[in-house]
């Protein structure tokens, strides 16, 4: 998993607003400046794993150029 600029509390809040029929997906994406794919990805992760499913990695992982080239070549 990658890093996320959105805290888990915000993700849960947005999903809750949708589930309680307060807003449509398009309204939420516009209001919170989200891409539709981001919303759907959060929703799938939440449905599959609950709160823990929305948890992102605690740090971004960086890989060297050499490691990336070796992975592509394999």
PQR file with spaces between the fields and no chain letter, atoms N, CA, C, O and H, PARSE charges and radii, in Angstrom:
ATOM       1  N    UNK     1       0.832   -1.180    0.000 -0.4000 1.5000
ATOM       2  CA   UNK     1       0.000    0.000    0.000 -0.0000 2.0000
ATOM       3  C    UNK     1       0.873    1.238    0.000  0.5500 1.7000
ATOM       4  O    UNK     1       2.006    1.214    0.481 -0.5500 1.4000
ATOM       5  N    UNK     2       0.346    2.301   -0.535 -0.4000 1.5000
ATOM       6  CA   UNK     2       1.086    3.547   -0.586 -0.0000 2.0000
ATOM       7  C    UNK     2       0.687    4.479    0.529  0.5500 1.7000
ATOM       8  O    UNK     2      -0.135    4.152    1.385 -0.5500 1.4000
ATOM       9  H    UNK     2      -0.574    2.320   -0.926  0.4000 1.0000
ATOM      10  N    UNK     3       1.281    5.629    0.498 -0.4000 1.5000
ATOM      11  CA   UNK     3       0.945    6.669    1.474 -0.0000 2.0000
ATOM      12  C    UNK     3      -0.341    7.359    1.048  0.5500 1.7000
ATOM      13  O    UNK     3      -0.679    7.396   -0.135 -0.5500 1.4000
ATOM      14  H    UNK     3       1.950    5.895   -0.197  0.4000 1.0000
ATOM      15  N    UNK     4      -1.037    7.893    2.006 -0.4000 1.5000
ATOM      16  CA   UNK     4      -2.268    8.597    1.705 -0.0000 2.0000
ATOM      17  C    UNK     4      -2.217    9.990    2.302  0.5500 1.7000
ATOM      18  O    UNK     4      -1.753   10.177    3.427 -0.5500 1.4000
ATOM      19  H    UNK     4      -0.762    7.863    2.967  0.4000 1.0000
ATOM      20  N    UNK     5      -2.690   10.954    1.554 -0.4000 1.5000
ATOM      21  CA   UNK     5      -2.747   12.319    2.089 -0.0000 2.0000
ATOM      22  C    UNK     5      -4.038   12.554    2.860  0.5500 1.7000
ATOM      23  O    UNK     5      -4.236   13.630    3.424 -0.5500 1.4000
ATOM      24  H    UNK     5      -3.067   10.802    0.640  0.4000 1.0000
ATOM      25  N    UNK     6      -4.915   11.560    2.889 -0.4000 1.5000
ATOM      26  CA   UNK     6      -6.201   11.681    3.579 -0.0000 2.0000
ATOM      27  C    UNK     6      -6.181   10.831    4.850  0.5500 1.7000
ATOM      28  O    UNK     6      -5.957    9.623    4.783 -0.5500 1.4000
ATOM      29  H    UNK     6      -4.754   10.686    2.431  0.4000 1.0000
ATOM      30  N    UNK     7      -6.412   11.451    5.998 -0.4000 1.5000
ATOM      31  CA   UNK     7      -6.464   10.688    7.250 -0.0000 2.0000
ATOM      32  C    UNK     7      -7.630    9.697    7.241  0.5500 1.7000
ATOM      33  O    UNK     7      -8.646    9.923    6.583 -0.5500 1.4000
ATOM      34  H    UNK     7      -6.594   12.433    6.052  0.4000 1.0000
ATOM      35  N    UNK     8      -7.470    8.612    7.971 -0.4000 1.5000
ATOM      36  CA   UNK     8      -8.496    7.573    8.004 -0.0000 2.0000
ATOM      37  C    UNK     8      -9.822    8.126    8.534  0.5500 1.7000
ATOM      38  O    UNK     8     -10.889    7.687    8.104 -0.5500 1.4000
ATOM      39  H    UNK     8      -6.645    8.428    8.506  0.4000 1.0000
ATOM      40  N    UNK     9      -9.764    9.078    9.455 -0.4000 1.5000
ATOM      41  CA   UNK     9     -10.997    9.661    9.999 -0.0000 2.0000
ATOM      42  C    UNK     9     -11.792   10.375    8.910  0.5500 1.7000
ATOM      43  O    UNK     9     -13.022   10.316    8.892 -0.5500 1.4000
ATOM      44  H    UNK     9      -8.898    9.434    9.804  0.4000 1.0000
ATOM      45  N    UNK    10     -11.092   11.046    8.010 -0.4000 1.5000
ATOM      46  CA   UNK    10     -11.760   11.730    6.910 -0.0000 2.0000
ATOM      47  C    UNK    10     -12.394   10.713    5.956  0.5500 1.7000
ATOM      48  O    UNK    10     -13.520   10.903    5.496 -0.5500 1.4000
ATOM      49  H    UNK    10     -10.094   11.094    8.024  0.4000 1.0000
ATOM      50  N    UNK    11     -11.672    9.648    5.668 -0.4000 1.5000
ATOM      51  CA   UNK    11     -12.213    8.612    4.790 -0.0000 2.0000
ATOM      52  C    UNK    11     -13.495    8.030    5.384  0.5500 1.7000
ATOM      53  O    UNK    11     -14.499    7.876    4.688 -0.5500 1.4000
ATOM      54  H    UNK    11     -10.757    9.493    6.041  0.4000 1.0000
ATOM      55  N    UNK    12     -13.448    7.712    6.673 -0.4000 1.5000
ATOM      56  CA   UNK    12     -14.627    7.158    7.335 -0.0000 2.0000
ATOM      57  C    UNK    12     -15.789    8.149    7.332  0.5500 1.7000
ATOM      58  O    UNK    12     -16.940    7.765    7.127 -0.5500 1.4000
ATOM      59  H    UNK    12     -12.632    7.838    7.238  0.4000 1.0000
ATOM      60  N    UNK    13     -15.485    9.412    7.558 -0.4000 1.5000
ATOM      61  CA   UNK    13     -16.522   10.448    7.559 -0.0000 2.0000
ATOM      62  C    UNK    13     -17.194   10.548    6.191  0.5500 1.7000
ATOM      63  O    UNK    13     -18.419   10.621    6.102 -0.5500 1.4000
ATOM      64  H    UNK    13     -14.550    9.724    7.724  0.4000 1.0000
ATOM      65  N    UNK    14     -16.403   10.550    5.140 -0.4000 1.5000
ATOM      66  CA   UNK    14     -16.943   10.647    3.781 -0.0000 2.0000
ATOM      67  C    UNK    14     -17.801    9.429    3.457  0.5500 1.7000
ATOM      68  O    UNK    14     -18.890    9.567    2.900 -0.5500 1.4000
ATOM      69  H    UNK    14     -15.408   10.490    5.211  0.4000 1.0000
ATOM      70  N    UNK    15     -17.322    8.247    3.798 -0.4000 1.5000
ATOM      71  CA   UNK    15     -18.100    7.027    3.537 -0.0000 2.0000
ATOM      72  C    UNK    15     -19.390    7.013    4.347  0.5500 1.7000
ATOM      73  O    UNK    15     -20.422    6.546    3.867 -0.5500 1.4000
ATOM      74  H    UNK    15     -16.437    8.134    4.250  0.4000 1.0000
ATOM      75  N    UNK    16     -19.334    7.525    5.577 -0.4000 1.5000
ATOM      76  CA   UNK    16     -20.526    7.586    6.419 -0.0000 2.0000
ATOM      77  C    UNK    16     -21.557    8.543    5.824  0.5500 1.7000
ATOM      78  O    UNK    16     -22.751    8.242    5.815 -0.5500 1.4000
ATOM      79  H    UNK    16     -18.495    7.904    5.967  0.4000 1.0000
ATOM      80  N    UNK    17     -21.103    9.690    5.331 -0.4000 1.5000
ATOM      81  CA   UNK    17     -22.025   10.638    4.706 -0.0000 2.0000
ATOM      82  C    UNK    17     -22.735    9.997    3.517  0.5500 1.7000
ATOM      83  O    UNK    17     -23.924   10.227    3.296 -0.5500 1.4000
ATOM      84  H    UNK    17     -20.134    9.935    5.339  0.4000 1.0000
ATOM      85  N    UNK    18     -22.006    9.201    2.763 -0.4000 1.5000
ATOM      86  CA   UNK    18     -22.624    8.521    1.621 -0.0000 2.0000
ATOM      87  C    UNK    18     -23.611    7.453    2.091  0.5500 1.7000
ATOM      88  O    UNK    18     -24.734    7.378    1.592 -0.5500 1.4000
ATOM      89  H    UNK    18     -21.041    9.014    2.942  0.4000 1.0000
ATOM      90  N    UNK    19     -23.192    6.631    3.049 -0.4000 1.5000
ATOM      91  CA   UNK    19     -24.034    5.528    3.524 -0.0000 2.0000
ATOM      92  C    UNK    19     -25.324    6.022    4.159  0.5500 1.7000
ATOM      93  O    UNK    19     -26.353    5.352    4.065 -0.5500 1.4000
ATOM      94  H    UNK    19     -22.280    6.692    3.455  0.4000 1.0000
ATOM      95  N    UNK    20     -25.288    7.169    4.797 -0.4000 1.5000
ATOM      96  CA   UNK    20     -26.477    7.709    5.457 -0.0000 2.0000
ATOM      97  C    UNK    20     -27.338    8.530    4.503  0.5500 1.7000
ATOM      98  O    UNK    20     -28.259    9.227    4.928 -0.5500 1.4000
ATOM      99  H    UNK    20     -24.453    7.713    4.873  0.4000 1.0000
ATOM     100  N    UNK    21     -27.029    8.440    3.203 -0.4000 1.5000
ATOM     101  CA   UNK    21     -27.803    9.125    2.161 -0.0000 2.0000
ATOM     102  C    UNK    21     -27.824   10.641    2.305  0.5500 1.7000
ATOM     103  O    UNK    21     -28.784   11.298    1.901 -0.5500 1.4000
ATOM     104  H    UNK    21     -26.282    7.873    2.857  0.4000 1.0000
ATOM     105  N    UNK    22     -26.764   11.189    2.881 -0.4000 1.5000
ATOM     106  CA   UNK    22     -26.691   12.644    2.978 -0.0000 2.0000
ATOM     107  C    UNK    22     -26.246   13.271    1.660  0.5500 1.7000
ATOM     108  O    UNK    22     -26.691   14.359    1.295 -0.5500 1.4000
ATOM     109  H    UNK    22     -25.985   10.656    3.209  0.4000 1.0000
ATOM     110  N    UNK    23     -25.354   12.562    0.947 -0.4000 1.5000
ATOM     111  CA   UNK    23     -24.789   13.105   -0.290 -0.0000 2.0000
ATOM     112  C    UNK    23     -24.618   12.000   -1.320  0.5500 1.7000
ATOM     113  O    UNK    23     -24.476   10.824   -0.983 -0.5500 1.4000
ATOM     114  H    UNK    23     -24.992   11.678    1.244  0.4000 1.0000
ATOM     115  N    UNK    24     -24.634   12.407   -2.578 -0.4000 1.5000
ATOM     116  CA   UNK    24     -24.320   11.469   -3.653 -0.0000 2.0000
ATOM     117  C    UNK    24     -22.801   11.386   -3.791  0.5500 1.7000
ATOM     118  O    UNK    24     -22.069   12.199   -3.226 -0.5500 1.4000
ATOM     119  H    UNK    24     -24.749   13.362   -2.851  0.4000 1.0000
ATOM     120  N    UNK    25     -22.343   10.401   -4.541 -0.4000 1.5000
ATOM     121  CA   UNK    25     -20.907   10.256   -4.762 -0.0000 2.0000
ATOM     122  C    UNK    25     -20.348   11.500   -5.448  0.5500 1.7000
ATOM     123  O    UNK    25     -19.288   11.998   -5.070 -0.5500 1.4000
ATOM     124  H    UNK    25     -22.938    9.740   -4.999  0.4000 1.0000
ATOM     125  N    UNK    26     -21.055   11.994   -6.445 -0.4000 1.5000
ATOM     126  CA   UNK    26     -20.556   13.172   -7.161 -0.0000 2.0000
ATOM     127  C    UNK    26     -20.488   14.388   -6.239  0.5500 1.7000
ATOM     128  O    UNK    26     -19.550   15.179   -6.335 -0.5500 1.4000
ATOM     129  H    UNK    26     -21.916   11.589   -6.752  0.4000 1.0000
ATOM     130  N    UNK    27     -21.469   14.547   -5.345 -0.4000 1.5000
ATOM     131  CA   UNK    27     -21.443   15.677   -4.405 -0.0000 2.0000
ATOM     132  C    UNK    27     -20.262   15.564   -3.446  0.5500 1.7000
ATOM     133  O    UNK    27     -19.588   16.553   -3.159 -0.5500 1.4000
ATOM     134  H    UNK    27     -22.230   13.904   -5.267  0.4000 1.0000
ATOM     135  N    UNK    28     -20.019   14.351   -2.953 -0.4000 1.5000
ATOM     136  CA   UNK    28     -18.907   14.148   -2.026 -0.0000 2.0000
ATOM     137  C    UNK    28     -17.565   14.382   -2.701  0.5500 1.7000
ATOM     138  O    UNK    28     -16.674   15.010   -2.130 -0.5500 1.4000
ATOM     139  H    UNK    28     -20.566   13.548   -3.186  0.4000 1.0000
ATOM     140  N    UNK    29     -17.427   13.875   -3.920 -0.4000 1.5000
ATOM     141  CA   UNK    29     -16.164   14.044   -4.635 -0.0000 2.0000
ATOM     142  C    UNK    29     -15.905   15.518   -4.933  0.5500 1.7000
ATOM     143  O    UNK    29     -14.766   15.981   -4.867 -0.5500 1.4000
ATOM     144  H    UNK    29     -18.151   13.365   -4.384  0.4000 1.0000
ATOM     145  N    UNK    30     -16.949   16.239   -5.254 -0.4000 1.5000
ATOM     146  CA   UNK    30     -16.785   17.670   -5.510 -0.0000 2.0000
ATOM     147  C    UNK    30     -16.476   18.419   -4.217  0.5500 1.7000
ATOM     148  O    UNK    30     -15.595   19.279   -4.186 -0.5500 1.4000
ATOM     149  H    UNK    30     -17.874   15.864   -5.308  0.4000 1.0000
ATOM     150  N    UNK    31     -17.190   18.096   -3.171 -0.4000 1.5000
ATOM     151  CA   UNK    31     -17.027   18.798   -1.893 -0.0000 2.0000
ATOM     152  C    UNK    31     -15.642   18.575   -1.279  0.5500 1.7000
ATOM     153  O    UNK    31     -15.046   19.495   -0.719 -0.5500 1.4000
ATOM     154  H    UNK    31     -17.906   17.397   -3.196  0.4000 1.0000
ATOM     155  N    UNK    32     -15.133   17.326   -1.393 -0.4000 1.5000
ATOM     156  CA   UNK    32     -13.859   16.987   -0.766 -0.0000 2.0000
ATOM     157  C    UNK    32     -12.710   16.891   -1.767  0.5500 1.7000
ATOM     158  O    UNK    32     -11.623   16.421   -1.430 -0.5500 1.4000
ATOM     159  H    UNK    32     -15.618   16.578   -1.848  0.4000 1.0000
ATOM     160  N    UNK    33     -12.957   17.339   -2.999 -0.4000 1.5000
ATOM     161  CA   UNK    33     -11.940   17.346   -4.058 -0.0000 2.0000
ATOM     162  C    UNK    33     -11.319   15.967   -4.259  0.5500 1.7000
ATOM     163  O    UNK    33     -10.098   15.811   -4.282 -0.5500 1.4000
ATOM     164  H    UNK    33     -13.839   17.721   -3.273  0.4000 1.0000
ATOM     165  N    UNK    34     -12.196   14.970   -4.404 -0.4000 1.5000
ATOM     166  CA   UNK    34     -11.754   13.590   -4.614 -0.0000 2.0000
ATOM     167  C    UNK    34     -12.012   13.160   -6.042  0.5500 1.7000
ATOM     168  O    UNK    34     -12.937   13.636   -6.699 -0.5500 1.4000
ATOM     169  H    UNK    34     -13.188   15.097   -4.385  0.4000 1.0000
ATOM     170  N    UNK    35     -11.185   12.262   -6.501 -0.4000 1.5000
ATOM     171  CA   UNK    35     -11.423   11.600   -7.766 -0.0000 2.0000
ATOM     172  C    UNK    35     -12.430   10.473   -7.506  0.5500 1.7000
ATOM     173  O    UNK    35     -12.411    9.859   -6.439 -0.5500 1.4000
ATOM     174  H    UNK    35     -10.433   11.876   -5.967  0.4000 1.0000
ATOM     175  N    UNK    36     -13.296   10.205   -8.466 -0.4000 1.5000
ATOM     176  CA   UNK    36     -14.290    9.142   -8.294 -0.0000 2.0000
ATOM     177  C    UNK    36     -13.625    7.806   -7.979  0.5500 1.7000
ATOM     178  O    UNK    36     -14.110    7.047   -7.140 -0.5500 1.4000
ATOM     179  H    UNK    36     -13.311   10.703   -9.333  0.4000 1.0000
ATOM     180  N    UNK    37     -12.527    7.525   -8.646 -0.4000 1.5000
ATOM     181  CA   UNK    37     -11.828    6.259   -8.425 -0.0000 2.0000
ATOM     182  C    UNK    37     -11.340    6.139   -6.991  0.5500 1.7000
ATOM     183  O    UNK    37     -11.357    5.052   -6.413 -0.5500 1.4000
ATOM     184  H    UNK    37     -12.133    8.141   -9.328  0.4000 1.0000
ATOM     185  N    UNK    38     -10.911    7.241   -6.423 -0.4000 1.5000
ATOM     186  CA   UNK    38     -10.465    7.236   -5.031 -0.0000 2.0000
ATOM     187  C    UNK    38     -11.615    6.866   -4.114  0.5500 1.7000
ATOM     188  O    UNK    38     -11.450    6.045   -3.211 -0.5500 1.4000
ATOM     189  H    UNK    38     -10.897    8.124   -6.892  0.4000 1.0000
ATOM     190  N    UNK    39     -12.778    7.461   -4.336 -0.4000 1.5000
ATOM     191  CA   UNK    39     -13.948    7.145   -3.509 -0.0000 2.0000
ATOM     192  C    UNK    39     -14.299    5.665   -3.626  0.5500 1.7000
ATOM     193  O    UNK    39     -14.499    4.992   -2.615 -0.5500 1.4000
ATOM     194  H    UNK    39     -12.912    8.128   -5.070  0.4000 1.0000
ATOM     195  N    UNK    40     -14.374    5.160   -4.851 -0.4000 1.5000
ATOM     196  CA   UNK    40     -14.740    3.758   -5.056 -0.0000 2.0000
ATOM     197  C    UNK    40     -13.700    2.813   -4.447  0.5500 1.7000
ATOM     198  O    UNK    40     -14.055    1.760   -3.918 -0.5500 1.4000
ATOM     199  H    UNK    40     -14.212    5.707   -5.672  0.4000 1.0000
ATOM     200  N    UNK    41     -12.426    3.182   -4.520 -0.4000 1.5000
ATOM     201  CA   UNK    41     -11.370    2.350   -3.938 -0.0000 2.0000
ATOM     202  C    UNK    41     -11.523    2.303   -2.416  0.5500 1.7000
ATOM     203  O    UNK    41     -11.404    1.236   -1.813 -0.5500 1.4000
ATOM     204  H    UNK    41     -12.137    4.037   -4.950  0.4000 1.0000
ATOM     205  N    UNK    42     -11.785    3.462   -1.793 -0.4000 1.5000
ATOM     206  CA   UNK    42     -12.009    3.489   -0.346 -0.0000 2.0000
ATOM     207  C    UNK    42     -13.205    2.632    0.024  0.5500 1.7000
ATOM     208  O    UNK    42     -13.169    1.879    0.998 -0.5500 1.4000
ATOM     209  H    UNK    42     -11.881    4.328   -2.283  0.4000 1.0000
ATOM     210  N    UNK    43     -14.253    2.754   -0.756 -0.4000 1.5000
ATOM     211  CA   UNK    43     -15.483    2.011   -0.465 -0.0000 2.0000
ATOM     212  C    UNK    43     -15.245    0.503   -0.540  0.5500 1.7000
ATOM     213  O    UNK    43     -15.704   -0.249    0.320 -0.5500 1.4000
ATOM     214  H    UNK    43     -14.282    3.365   -1.547  0.4000 1.0000
ATOM     215  N    UNK    44     -14.525    0.069   -1.573 -0.4000 1.5000
ATOM     216  CA   UNK    44     -14.227   -1.368   -1.705 -0.0000 2.0000
ATOM     217  C    UNK    44     -13.349   -1.851   -0.552  0.5500 1.7000
ATOM     218  O    UNK    44     -13.587   -2.925    0.001 -0.5500 1.4000
ATOM     219  H    UNK    44     -14.151    0.679   -2.271  0.4000 1.0000
ATOM     220  N    UNK    45     -12.342   -1.067   -0.190 -0.4000 1.5000
ATOM     221  CA   UNK    45     -11.451   -1.448    0.908 -0.0000 2.0000
ATOM     222  C    UNK    45     -12.213   -1.526    2.222  0.5500 1.7000
ATOM     223  O    UNK    45     -11.984   -2.426    3.031 -0.5500 1.4000
ATOM     224  H    UNK    45     -12.149   -0.195   -0.639  0.4000 1.0000
ATOM     225  N    UNK    46     -13.125   -0.572    2.430 -0.4000 1.5000
ATOM     226  CA   UNK    46     -13.906   -0.555    3.666 -0.0000 2.0000
ATOM     227  C    UNK    46     -14.854   -1.749    3.728  0.5500 1.7000
ATOM     228  O    UNK    46     -14.990   -2.385    4.773 -0.5500 1.4000
ATOM     229  H    UNK    46     -13.311    0.159    1.773  0.4000 1.0000
ATOM     230  N    UNK    47     -15.503   -2.049    2.616 -0.4000 1.5000
ATOM     231  CA   UNK    47     -16.422   -3.188    2.580 -0.0000 2.0000
ATOM     232  C    UNK    47     -15.679   -4.505    2.789  0.5500 1.7000
ATOM     233  O    UNK    47     -16.225   -5.432    3.388 -0.5500 1.4000
ATOM     234  H    UNK    47     -15.392   -1.533    1.767  0.4000 1.0000
ATOM     235  N    UNK    48     -14.467   -4.597    2.312 -0.4000 1.5000
ATOM     236  CA   UNK    48     -13.690   -5.834    2.429 -0.0000 2.0000
ATOM     237  C    UNK    48     -13.040   -5.990    3.800  0.5500 1.7000
ATOM     238  O    UNK    48     -12.958   -7.101    4.321 -0.5500 1.4000
ATOM     239  H    UNK    48     -14.024   -3.844    1.825  0.4000 1.0000
ATOM     240  N    UNK    49     -12.572   -4.870    4.397 -0.4000 1.5000
ATOM     241  CA   UNK    49     -11.802   -5.000    5.624 -0.0000 2.0000
ATOM     242  C    UNK    49     -12.166   -4.057    6.738  0.5500 1.7000
ATOM     243  O    UNK    49     -11.452   -3.981    7.738 -0.5500 1.4000
ATOM     244  H    UNK    49     -12.639   -3.967    3.973  0.4000 1.0000
ATOM     245  N    UNK    50     -13.265   -3.332    6.593 -0.4000 1.5000
ATOM     246  CA   UNK    50     -13.659   -2.387    7.639 -0.0000 2.0000
ATOM     247  C    UNK    50     -12.641   -1.278    7.812  0.5500 1.7000
ATOM     248  O    UNK    50     -11.949   -0.896    6.869 -0.5500 1.4000
ATOM     249  H    UNK    50     -13.845   -3.394    5.780  0.4000 1.0000
ATOM     250  N    UNK    51     -12.560   -0.775    9.011 -0.4000 1.5000
ATOM     251  CA   UNK    51     -11.637    0.334    9.301 -0.0000 2.0000
ATOM     252  C    UNK    51     -10.196   -0.045    8.956  0.5500 1.7000
ATOM     253  O    UNK    51      -9.452    0.765    8.404 -0.5500 1.4000
ATOM     254  H    UNK    51     -13.122   -1.085    9.777  0.4000 1.0000
ATOM     255  N    UNK    52      -9.809   -1.276    9.285 -0.4000 1.5000
ATOM     256  CA   UNK    52      -8.447   -1.726    9.010 -0.0000 2.0000
ATOM     257  C    UNK    52      -8.160   -1.759    7.513  0.5500 1.7000
ATOM     258  O    UNK    52      -7.016   -1.582    7.096 -0.5500 1.4000
ATOM     259  H    UNK    52     -10.413   -1.934    9.734  0.4000 1.0000
ATOM     260  N    UNK    53      -9.191   -1.983    6.706 -0.4000 1.5000
ATOM     261  CA   UNK    53      -9.015   -2.005    5.259 -0.0000 2.0000
ATOM     262  C    UNK    53      -8.634   -0.649    4.700  0.5500 1.7000
ATOM     263  O    UNK    53      -8.009   -0.563    3.642 -0.5500 1.4000
ATOM     264  H    UNK    53     -10.121   -2.127    7.045  0.4000 1.0000
ATOM     265  N    UNK    54      -9.005    0.405    5.399 -0.4000 1.5000
ATOM     266  CA   UNK    54      -8.680    1.761    4.956 -0.0000 2.0000
ATOM     267  C    UNK    54      -7.302    2.222    5.428  0.5500 1.7000
ATOM     268  O    UNK    54      -6.788    3.243    4.973 -0.5500 1.4000
ATOM     269  H    UNK    54      -9.513    0.335    6.258  0.4000 1.0000
ATOM     270  N    UNK    55      -6.717    1.463    6.337 -0.4000 1.5000
ATOM     271  CA   UNK    55      -5.417    1.838    6.888 -0.0000 2.0000
ATOM     272  C    UNK    55      -4.357    1.780    5.797  0.5500 1.7000
ATOM     273  O    UNK    55      -4.259    0.791    5.070 -0.5500 1.4000
ATOM     274  H    UNK    55      -7.134    0.633    6.707  0.4000 1.0000
ATOM     275  N    UNK    56      -3.581    2.817    5.687 -0.4000 1.5000
ATOM     276  CA   UNK    56      -2.513    2.893    4.690 -0.0000 2.0000
ATOM     277  C    UNK    56      -1.177    2.609    5.367  0.5500 1.7000
ATOM     278  O    UNK    56      -1.079    2.573    6.593 -0.5500 1.4000
ATOM     279  H    UNK    56      -3.661    3.620    6.277  0.4000 1.0000
ATOM     280  N    UNK    57      -0.165    2.411    4.555 -0.4000 1.5000
ATOM     281  CA   UNK    57       1.180    2.205    5.064 -0.0000 2.0000
ATOM     282  C    UNK    57       1.603    3.437    5.868  0.5500 1.7000
ATOM     283  O    UNK    57       1.187    4.558    5.574 -0.5500 1.4000
ATOM     284  H    UNK    57      -0.245    2.440    3.559  0.4000 1.0000
ATOM     285  N    UNK    58       2.424    3.215    6.872 -0.4000 1.5000
ATOM     286  CA   UNK    58       2.848    4.325    7.715 -0.0000 2.0000
ATOM     287  C    UNK    58       3.944    5.152    7.071  0.5500 1.7000
ATOM     288  O    UNK    58       4.194    6.287    7.477 -0.5500 1.4000
ATOM     289  H    UNK    58       2.763    2.305    7.111  0.4000 1.0000
ATOM     290  N    UNK    59       4.596    4.587    6.069 -0.4000 1.5000
ATOM     291  CA   UNK    59       5.633    5.360    5.380 -0.0000 2.0000
ATOM     292  C    UNK    59       5.663    4.959    3.909  0.5500 1.7000
ATOM     293  O    UNK    59       5.296    3.843    3.543 -0.5500 1.4000
ATOM     294  H    UNK    59       4.393    3.665    5.739  0.4000 1.0000
ATOM     295  N    UNK    60       6.103    5.885    3.088 -0.4000 1.5000
ATOM     296  CA   UNK    60       6.256    5.590    1.669 -0.0000 2.0000
ATOM     297  C    UNK    60       7.529    4.789    1.473  0.5500 1.7000
ATOM     298  O    UNK    60       8.531    5.018    2.151 -0.5500 1.4000
ATOM     299  H    UNK    60       6.402    6.792    3.386  0.4000 1.0000
ATOM     300  N    UNK    61       7.482    3.857    0.549 -0.4000 1.5000
ATOM     301  CA   UNK    61       8.661    3.055    0.259 -0.0000 2.0000
ATOM     302  C    UNK    61       9.284    3.551   -1.037  0.5500 1.7000
ATOM     303  O    UNK    61       8.601    3.734   -2.045 -0.5500 1.4000
ATOM     304  H    UNK    61       6.668    3.671   -0.001  0.4000 1.0000
ATOM     305  N    UNK    62      10.583    3.763   -0.990 -0.4000 1.5000
ATOM     306  CA   UNK    62      11.310    4.216   -2.159 -0.0000 2.0000
ATOM     307  C    UNK    62      12.282    3.124   -2.577  0.5500 1.7000
ATOM     308  O    UNK    62      12.952    2.527   -1.734 -0.5500 1.4000
ATOM     309  H    UNK    62      11.138    3.614   -0.172  0.4000 1.0000
ATOM     310  N    UNK    63      12.357    2.868   -3.850 -0.4000 1.5000
ATOM     311  CA   UNK    63      13.225    1.828   -4.376 -0.0000 2.0000
ATOM     312  C    UNK    63      14.249    2.446   -5.318  0.5500 1.7000
ATOM     313  O    UNK    63      13.959    3.406   -6.031 -0.5500 1.4000
ATOM     314  H    UNK    63      11.812    3.353   -4.534  0.4000 1.0000
ATOM     315  N    UNK    64      15.443    1.884   -5.309 -0.4000 1.5000
ATOM     316  CA   UNK    64      16.503    2.406   -6.164 -0.0000 2.0000
ATOM     317  C    UNK    64      16.188    2.143   -7.631  0.5500 1.7000
ATOM     318  O    UNK    64      15.400    1.255   -7.959 -0.5500 1.4000
ATOM     319  H    UNK    64      15.679    1.103   -4.730  0.4000 1.0000
ATOM     320  N    UNK    65      16.801    2.912   -8.495 -0.4000 1.5000
ATOM     321  CA   UNK    65      16.622    2.754   -9.935 -0.0000 2.0000
ATOM     322  C    UNK    65      17.078    1.359  -10.363  0.5500 1.7000
ATOM     323  O    UNK    65      16.434    0.731  -11.203 -0.5500 1.4000
ATOM     324  H    UNK    65      17.441    3.634   -8.229  0.4000 1.0000
ATOM     325  N    UNK    66      18.170    0.875   -9.799 -0.4000 1.5000
ATOM     326  CA   UNK    66      18.704   -0.444  -10.147 -0.0000 2.0000
ATOM     327  C    UNK    66      17.713   -1.554   -9.790  0.5500 1.7000
ATOM     328  O    UNK    66      17.522   -2.492  -10.563 -0.5500 1.4000
ATOM     329  H    UNK    66      18.693    1.386   -9.117  0.4000 1.0000
ATOM     330  N    UNK    67      17.093   -1.445   -8.630 -0.4000 1.5000
ATOM     331  CA   UNK    67      16.120   -2.455   -8.211 -0.0000 2.0000
ATOM     332  C    UNK    67      14.895   -2.454   -9.129  0.5500 1.7000
ATOM     333  O    UNK    67      14.364   -3.514   -9.461 -0.5500 1.4000
ATOM     334  H    UNK    67      17.249   -0.683   -8.001  0.4000 1.0000
ATOM     335  N    UNK    68      14.458   -1.289   -9.528 -0.4000 1.5000
ATOM     336  CA   UNK    68      13.310   -1.189  -10.433 -0.0000 2.0000
ATOM     337  C    UNK    68      13.629   -1.816  -11.793  0.5500 1.7000
ATOM     338  O    UNK    68      12.813   -2.543  -12.360 -0.5500 1.4000
ATOM     339  H    UNK    68      14.890   -0.428   -9.258  0.4000 1.0000
ATOM     340  N    UNK    69      14.829   -1.524  -12.306 -0.4000 1.5000
ATOM     341  CA   UNK    69      15.220   -2.093  -13.604 -0.0000 2.0000
ATOM     342  C    UNK    69      15.321   -3.611  -13.511  0.5500 1.7000
ATOM     343  O    UNK    69      14.892   -4.318  -14.423 -0.5500 1.4000
ATOM     344  H    UNK    69      15.492   -0.934  -11.846  0.4000 1.0000
ATOM     345  N    UNK    70      15.884   -4.113  -12.420 -0.4000 1.5000
ATOM     346  CA   UNK    70      15.991   -5.561  -12.238 -0.0000 2.0000
ATOM     347  C    UNK    70      14.609   -6.208  -12.171  0.5500 1.7000
ATOM     348  O    UNK    70      14.410   -7.290  -12.723 -0.5500 1.4000
ATOM     349  H    UNK    70      16.232   -3.539  -11.679  0.4000 1.0000
ATOM     350  N    UNK    71      13.663   -5.566  -11.511 -0.4000 1.5000
ATOM     351  CA   UNK    71      12.308   -6.105  -11.415 -0.0000 2.0000
ATOM     352  C    UNK    71      11.637   -6.150  -12.774  0.5500 1.7000
ATOM     353  O    UNK    71      10.946   -7.117  -13.094 -0.5500 1.4000
ATOM     354  H    UNK    71      13.825   -4.687  -11.063  0.4000 1.0000
ATOM     355  N    UNK    72      11.834   -5.117  -13.574 -0.4000 1.5000
ATOM     356  CA   UNK    72      11.241   -5.079  -14.909 -0.0000 2.0000
ATOM     357  C    UNK    72      11.855   -6.146  -15.803  0.5500 1.7000
ATOM     358  O    UNK    72      11.156   -6.805  -16.573 -0.5500 1.4000
ATOM     359  H    UNK    72      12.396   -4.332  -13.314  0.4000 1.0000
ATOM     360  N    UNK    73      13.175   -6.309  -15.691 -0.4000 1.5000
ATOM     361  CA   UNK    73      13.852   -7.306  -16.500 -0.0000 2.0000
ATOM     362  C    UNK    73      13.446   -8.728  -16.147  0.5500 1.7000
ATOM     363  O    UNK    73      13.414   -9.596  -17.019 -0.5500 1.4000
ATOM     364  H    UNK    73      13.743   -5.774  -15.065  0.4000 1.0000
ATOM     365  N    UNK    74      13.135   -8.976  -14.881 -0.4000 1.5000
ATOM     366  CA   UNK    74      12.688  -10.308  -14.462 -0.0000 2.0000
ATOM     367  C    UNK    74      11.325  -10.595  -15.059  0.5500 1.7000
ATOM     368  O    UNK    74      10.765  -11.667  -14.831 -0.5500 1.4000
ATOM     369  H    UNK    74      13.161   -8.270  -14.172  0.4000 1.0000
